Amino acid sequence: MGGGERIEDGNEVDTAPRRLGSAHWRWQGERLTSELEVVRIGSHFINASNTARYGGHTVVNWRGTWDATPRVRLFARVVNLLDAAYADRADFAFGSYRYFPAMPRQVYVGARLMLSPP
């Protein structure tokens, strides 16, 4: 028998949450669009023997656009709006727990210029 973890019949697959979900709330006006997104990753085991667990996380994102003129669209998005500390990935490997932290809040902005009106 190898030196790896003991896998028993009936254990859950490690690093594979049973519950994944997201909800989106979108508001759209004549020139403005806004969308709020909530993403939930459920608690799950991080080792094959099902003795260590990651508690899961919830992340909130936002994105929006504004048609400033018929030819200019401004857009923005905020990833991890609440600046939550969470792991993009968590596992147990090489004899220790490993957590790969997600990025803190990130803000992106941009503009689109159409050369001819729509």
N, CA and C atoms as a LAMMPS dump frame, in Angstrom:
ITEM: TIMESTEP
0
ITEM: NUMBER OF ATOMS
354
ITEM: BOX BOUNDS ff ff ff
-5.0000000000000000e+02 5.0000000000000000e+02
-5.0000000000000000e+02 5.0000000000000000e+02
-5.0000000000000000e+02 5.0000000000000000e+02
ITEM: ATOMS id mol type element x y z
1 1 1 N 0.843 -1.181 0
2 1 2 C 0 0 0
3 1 3 C 0.888 1.245 0
4 2 1 N 0.538 2.225 -0.79
5 2 2 C 1.32 3.455 -0.909
6 2 3 C 1.17 4.346 0.308
7 3 1 N 1.914 5.428 0.326
8 3 2 C 1.901 6.342 1.454
9 3 3 C 0.86 7.432 1.35
10 4 1 N -0.069 7.321 0.419
11 4 2 C -1.075 8.365 0.24
12 4 3 C -2.185 8.291 1.26
13 5 1 N -3.214 9.09 1.042
14 5 2 C -4.349 9.12 1.952
15 5 3 C -5.215 7.88 1.777
16 6 1 N -5.882 7.517 2.841
17 6 2 C -6.781 6.369 2.793
18 6 3 C -8.141 6.842 2.263
19 7 1 N -8.583 6.234 1.199
20 7 2 C -9.877 6.562 0.605
21 7 3 C -10.847 5.459 0.977
22 8 1 N -11.963 5.836 1.549
23 8 2 C -12.95 4.862 1.978
24 8 3 C -14.209 4.988 1.15
25 9 1 N -14.855 3.852 0.916
26 9 2 C -16.108 3.818 0.177
27 9 3 C -17.121 4.737 0.851
28 10 1 N -17.76 5.584 0.092
29 10 2 C -18.758 6.503 0.616
30 10 3 C -18.239 7.899 0.886
31 11 1 N -16.93 8.103 0.858
32 11 2 C -16.387 9.438 1.054
33 11 3 C -16.74 10.344 -0.12
34 12 1 N -16.845 11.627 0.166
35 12 2 C -17.06 12.608 -0.893
36 12 3 C -15.752 12.859 -1.624
37 13 1 N -15.843 13.278 -2.867
38 13 2 C -14.658 13.622 -3.642
39 13 3 C -14.076 14.913 -3.066
40 14 1 N -12.791 14.89 -2.752
41 14 2 C -12.172 16.07 -2.153
42 14 3 C -12.063 17.195 -3.171
43 15 1 N -12.077 18.405 -2.667
44 15 2 C -12.007 19.67 -3.42
45 15 3 C -13.156 19.846 -4.417
46 16 1 N -14.245 19.098 -4.226
47 16 2 C -15.401 19.199 -5.12
48 16 3 C -16.649 19.522 -4.294
49 17 1 N -16.983 20.8 -4.153
50 17 2 C -18.162 21.149 -3.357
51 17 3 C -19.443 20.595 -3.971
52 18 1 N -20.348 20.174 -3.116
53 18 2 C -21.658 19.712 -3.6
54 18 3 C -22.542 20.885 -4.005
55 19 1 N -22.309 22.019 -3.399
56 19 2 C -23.167 23.177 -3.66
57 19 3 C -22.362 24.338 -4.245
58 20 1 N -22.744 24.708 -5.429
59 20 2 C -22.197 25.866 -6.131
60 20 3 C -23.398 26.661 -6.622
61 21 1 N -23.338 27.955 -6.501
62 21 2 C -24.481 28.712 -6.977
63 21 3 C -24.158 30.18 -7.161
64 22 1 N -25.02 30.834 -7.91
65 22 2 C -24.889 32.272 -8.08
66 22 3 C -26.271 32.864 -8.323
67 23 1 N -26.398 34.111 -7.949
68 23 2 C -27.633 34.855 -8.194
69 23 3 C -27.238 36.196 -8.796
70 24 1 N -28.054 36.673 -9.727
71 24 2 C -27.78 37.929 -10.422
72 24 3 C -29.013 38.82 -10.333
73 25 1 N -28.785 40.082 -9.983
74 25 2 C -29.851 41.079 -9.992
75 25 3 C -29.439 42.142 -11.001
76 26 1 N -30.272 42.315 -12.016
77 26 2 C -29.928 43.243 -13.102
78 26 3 C -30.992 44.327 -13.181
79 27 1 N -30.51 45.555 -13.308
80 27 2 C -31.39 46.685 -13.528
81 27 3 C -30.952 47.34 -14.825
82 28 1 N -31.914 47.609 -15.694
83 28 2 C -31.573 48.228 -16.977
84 28 3 C -32.508 49.386 -17.24
85 29 1 N -31.897 50.539 -17.434
86 29 2 C -32.645 51.73 -17.802
87 29 3 C -32.38 52.038 -19.262
88 30 1 N -32.757 53.225 -19.671
89 30 2 C -32.573 53.609 -21.071
90 30 3 C -31.095 53.691 -21.446
91 31 1 N -30.259 54.243 -20.541
92 31 2 C -28.832 54.405 -20.858
93 31 3 C -27.903 53.766 -19.832
94 32 1 N -28.475 53.226 -18.772
95 32 2 C -27.663 52.7 -17.673
96 32 3 C -28.05 51.258 -17.378
97 33 1 N -27.06 50.402 -17.199
98 33 2 C -27.275 49.012 -16.807
99 33 3 C -26.387 48.717 -15.613
100 34 1 N -26.942 48.022 -14.634
101 34 2 C -26.196 47.656 -13.442
102 34 3 C -26.539 46.219 -13.075
103 35 1 N -25.54 45.446 -12.694
104 35 2 C -25.785 44.06 -12.317
105 35 3 C -24.968 43.712 -11.079
106 36 1 N -25.638 43.146 -10.093
107 36 2 C -24.999 42.661 -8.881
108 36 3 C -25.022 41.136 -8.927
109 37 1 N -23.912 40.517 -8.611
110 37 2 C -23.796 39.065 -8.663
111 37 3 C -23.278 38.566 -7.315
112 38 1 N -23.906 37.528 -6.795
113 38 2 C -23.455 36.868 -5.575
114 38 3 C -23.12 35.426 -5.94
115 39 1 N -21.889 35.015 -5.641
116 39 2 C -21.416 33.67 -5.964
117 39 3 C -21.138 32.934 -4.662
118 40 1 N -21.664 31.728 -4.518
119 40 2 C -21.461 30.924 -3.31
120 40 3 C -20.812 29.583 -3.675
121 41 1 N -19.716 29.287 -3.012
122 41 2 C -19.056 27.984 -3.096
123 41 3 C -19.251 27.341 -1.734
124 42 1 N -19.885 26.184 -1.69
125 42 2 C -20.21 25.555 -0.428
126 42 3 C -19.014 24.906 0.256
127 43 1 N -19.215 24.578 1.507
128 43 2 C -18.212 23.874 2.296
129 43 3 C -17.906 22.528 1.638
130 44 1 N -16.641 22.12 1.697
131 44 2 C -16.268 20.831 1.105
132 44 3 C -14.981 20.297 1.728
133 45 1 N -14.817 18.989 1.592
134 45 2 C -13.6 18.36 2.108
135 45 3 C -12.425 18.705 1.203
136 46 1 N -11.25 18.831 1.824
137 46 2 C -10.063 19.177 1.039
138 46 3 C -9.021 18.066 1.061
139 47 1 N -9.429 16.91 1.575
140 47 2 C -8.537 15.752 1.501
141 47 3 C -9.37 14.508 1.207
142 48 1 N -8.73 13.508 0.631
143 48 2 C -9.438 12.308 0.185
144 48 3 C -10.034 11.508 1.338
145 49 1 N -9.443 11.596 2.518
146 49 2 C -9.973 10.835 3.655
147 49 3 C -11.124 11.555 4.351
148 50 1 N -11.502 12.727 3.851
149 50 2 C -12.646 13.495 4.368
150 50 3 C -12.499 13.86 5.842
151 51 1 N -11.294 14.244 6.248
152 51 2 C -11.077 14.655 7.636
153 51 3 C -10.787 16.15 7.761
154 52 1 N -10.571 16.841 6.65
155 52 2 C -10.295 18.28 6.674
156 52 3 C -11.268 18.978 5.736
157 53 1 N -11.77 20.118 6.158
158 53 2 C -12.832 20.796 5.406
159 53 3 C -12.5 22.275 5.222
160 54 1 N -12.85 22.786 4.028
161 54 2 C -12.829 24.235 3.752
162 54 3 C -14.26 24.713 3.916
163 55 1 N -14.44 25.816 4.619
164 55 2 C -15.778 26.285 4.96
165 55 3 C -16.583 26.892 3.826
166 56 1 N -15.976 27.079 2.655
167 56 2 C -16.676 27.707 1.539
168 56 3 C -16.598 29.224 1.636
169 57 1 N -17.18 29.892 0.661
170 57 2 C -17.147 31.349 0.669
171 57 3 C -18.252 31.922 -0.211
172 58 1 N -18.512 33.193 0.03
173 58 2 C -19.465 33.953 -0.773
174 58 3 C -18.751 35.211 -1.26
175 59 1 N -18.864 35.5 -2.544
176 59 2 C -18.218 36.67 -3.137
177 59 3 C -19.276 37.489 -3.879
178 60 1 N -19.169 38.814 -3.755
179 60 2 C -20.095 39.724 -4.419
180 60 3 C -19.328 40.499 -5.491
181 61 1 N -19.882 40.543 -6.694
182 61 2 C -19.296 41.282 -7.815
183 61 3 C -20.337 42.265 -8.355
184 62 1 N -19.866 43.317 -8.997
185 62 2 C -20.769 44.293 -9.621
186 62 3 C -20.214 44.675 -10.982
187 63 1 N -21.117 44.935 -11.923
188 63 2 C -20.704 45.439 -13.246
189 63 3 C -21.789 46.383 -13.757
190 64 1 N -21.362 47.331 -14.556
191 64 2 C -22.33 48.276 -15.089
192 64 3 C -21.83 48.966 -16.337
193 65 1 N -22.775 49.517 -17.089
194 65 2 C -22.446 50.297 -18.292
195 65 3 C -23.312 51.554 -18.301
196 66 1 N -22.775 52.575 -18.937
197 66 2 C -23.513 53.827 -19.117
198 66 3 C -23.243 54.317 -20.517
199 67 1 N -24.311 54.476 -21.29
200 67 2 C -24.207 55.046 -22.627
201 67 3 C -24.219 56.566 -22.487
202 68 1 N -23.034 57.146 -22.393
203 68 2 C -22.898 58.587 -22.163
204 68 3 C -23.451 59.382 -23.341
205 69 1 N -23.193 58.894 -24.543
206 69 2 C -23.724 59.475 -25.781
207 69 3 C -24.051 58.305 -26.694
208 70 1 N -24.683 58.547 -27.836
209 70 2 C -24.938 57.431 -28.743
210 70 3 C -23.657 56.737 -29.234
211 71 1 N -22.511 57.426 -29.118
212 71 2 C -21.264 56.833 -29.616
213 71 3 C -20.27 56.47 -28.51
214 72 1 N -20.551 56.825 -27.276
215 72 2 C -19.615 56.563 -26.177
216 72 3 C -20.303 55.731 -25.094
217 73 1 N -19.716 54.586 -24.804
218 73 2 C -20.19 53.725 -23.717
219 73 3 C -19.073 53.584 -22.691
220 74 1 N -19.374 53.887 -21.456
221 74 2 C -18.44 53.701 -20.351
222 74 3 C -18.86 52.445 -19.587
223 75 1 N -17.886 51.688 -19.129
224 75 2 C -18.218 50.481 -18.386
225 75 3 C -17.255 50.305 -17.229
226 76 1 N -17.728 49.573 -16.232
227 76 2 C -16.917 49.3 -15.049
228 76 3 C -17.356 47.981 -14.451
229 77 1 N -16.442 47.373 -13.697
230 77 2 C -16.797 46.201 -12.91
231 77 3 C -15.903 46.152 -11.696
232 78 1 N -16.469 45.617 -10.626
233 78 2 C -15.74 45.438 -9.378
234 78 3 C -15.86 43.971 -9.009
235 79 1 N -14.728 43.296 -8.954
236 79 2 C -14.679 41.889 -8.561
237 79 3 C -14.324 41.844 -7.08
238 80 1 N -15.035 41.024 -6.326
239 80 2 C -14.857 40.93 -4.873
240 80 3 C -15.16 42.287 -4.235
241 81 1 N -16.342 42.768 -4.502
242 81 2 C -16.797 44.095 -4.075
243 81 3 C -16.582 44.35 -2.578
244 82 1 N -16.826 43.352 -1.743
245 82 2 C -16.713 43.521 -0.291
246 82 3 C -15.302 43.217 0.221
247 83 1 N -14.387 42.957 -0.692
248 83 2 C -12.982 42.682 -0.357
249 83 3 C -12.853 41.519 0.627
250 84 1 N -13.608 40.454 0.368
251 84 2 C -13.595 39.272 1.241
252 84 3 C -12.281 38.502 1.078
253 85 1 N -11.807 37.938 2.182
254 85 2 C -10.628 37.068 2.14
255 85 3 C -11.134 35.637 1.98
256 86 1 N -10.759 34.992 0.893
257 86 2 C -11.197 33.62 0.646
258 86 3 C -10.163 32.907 -0.207
259 87 1 N -10.313 31.598 -0.317
260 87 2 C -9.367 30.8 -1.092
261 87 3 C -9.964 30.467 -2.453
262 88 1 N -9.198 30.745 -3.51
263 88 2 C -9.583 30.279 -4.846
264 88 3 C -9.548 28.764 -4.893
265 89 1 N -8.597 28.205 -4.135
266 89 2 C -8.449 26.758 -4.076
267 89 3 C -7.89 26.385 -2.71
268 90 1 N -8.373 25.286 -2.166
269 90 2 C -7.867 24.775 -0.9
270 90 3 C -7.733 23.27 -1.03
271 91 1 N -6.636 22.723 -0.526
272 91 2 C -6.47 21.275 -0.558
273 91 3 C -5.482 20.827 0.512
274 92 1 N -5.302 19.537 0.589
275 92 2 C -4.329 18.938 1.491
276 92 3 C -3.404 18.112 0.612
277 93 1 N -2.152 18.505 0.544
278 93 2 C -1.204 17.807 -0.329
279 93 3 C 0.189 17.868 0.286
280 94 1 N 0.973 16.84 0.002
281 94 2 C 2.355 16.787 0.477
282 94 3 C 2.438 16.959 1.991
283 95 1 N 1.42 16.457 2.703
284 95 2 C 1.43 16.467 4.152
285 95 3 C 1.016 17.758 4.815
286 96 1 N 0.475 18.707 4.055
287 96 2 C 0.057 19.958 4.692
288 96 3 C -1.144 20.563 3.962
289 97 1 N -1.841 21.432 4.688
290 97 2 C -2.968 22.154 4.112
291 97 3 C -2.428 23.275 3.237
292 98 1 N -3.053 23.443 2.068
293 98 2 C -2.63 24.502 1.161
294 98 3 C -3.847 25.349 0.801
295 99 1 N -3.697 26.65 0.96
296 99 2 C -4.755 27.591 0.604
297 99 3 C -4.167 28.578 -0.395
298 100 1 N -4.842 28.745 -1.508
299 100 2 C -4.409 29.651 -2.553
300 100 3 C -5.343 30.864 -2.509
301 101 1 N -4.875 31.953 -1.897
302 101 2 C -5.777 33.087 -1.685
303 101 3 C -6.241 33.728 -2.99
304 102 1 N -7.491 34.153 -2.964
305 102 2 C -8.055 34.864 -4.114
306 102 3 C -7.558 36.305 -4.099
307 103 1 N -7.75 36.965 -5.196
308 103 2 C -7.342 38.367 -5.311
309 103 3 C -8.229 39.249 -4.434
310 104 1 N -7.667 40.307 -3.885
311 104 2 C -8.511 41.272 -3.166
312 104 3 C -9.399 42.021 -4.165
313 105 1 N -10.149 42.984 -3.681
314 105 2 C -11.033 43.761 -4.558
315 105 3 C -10.262 44.266 -5.775
316 106 1 N -10.884 44.154 -6.943
317 106 2 C -10.291 44.624 -8.191
318 106 3 C -11.311 45.5 -8.914
319 107 1 N -10.857 46.618 -9.439
320 107 2 C -11.741 47.55 -10.147
321 107 3 C -11.23 47.704 -11.568
322 108 1 N -12.131 47.548 -12.516
323 108 2 C -11.809 47.704 -13.937
324 108 3 C -12.734 48.763 -14.519
325 109 1 N -12.202 49.654 -15.318
326 109 2 C -13.001 50.667 -15.999
327 109 3 C -12.552 50.744 -17.459
328 110 1 N -13.458 51.155 -18.305
329 110 2 C -13.104 51.285 -19.713
330 110 3 C -14.116 52.118 -20.461
331 111 1 N -13.799 52.364 -21.712
332 111 2 C -14.691 53.137 -22.584
333 111 3 C -14.664 52.532 -23.97
334 112 1 N -15.774 52.695 -24.658
335 112 2 C -15.889 52.237 -26.037
336 112 3 C -16.398 53.405 -26.879
337 113 1 N -15.654 53.698 -27.918
338 113 2 C -16.02 54.779 -28.836
339 113 3 C -16.385 54.164 -30.167
340 114 1 N -17.612 54.408 -30.625
341 114 2 C -18.045 53.95 -31.941
342 114 3 C -17.784 55.056 -32.945
343 115 1 N -17.092 54.739 -34.027
344 115 2 C -16.719 55.761 -35.005
345 115 3 C -17.902 56.308 -35.77
346 116 1 N -18.923 55.493 -35.965
347 116 2 C -20.138 56.005 -36.622
348 116 3 C -21.326 55.716 -35.704
349 117 1 N -22.286 56.617 -35.666
350 117 2 C -23.439 56.41 -34.779
351 117 3 C -24.221 55.152 -35.165
352 118 1 N -24.845 54.515 -34.191
353 118 2 C -25.616 53.283 -34.478
354 118 3 C -26.81 53.517 -35.354
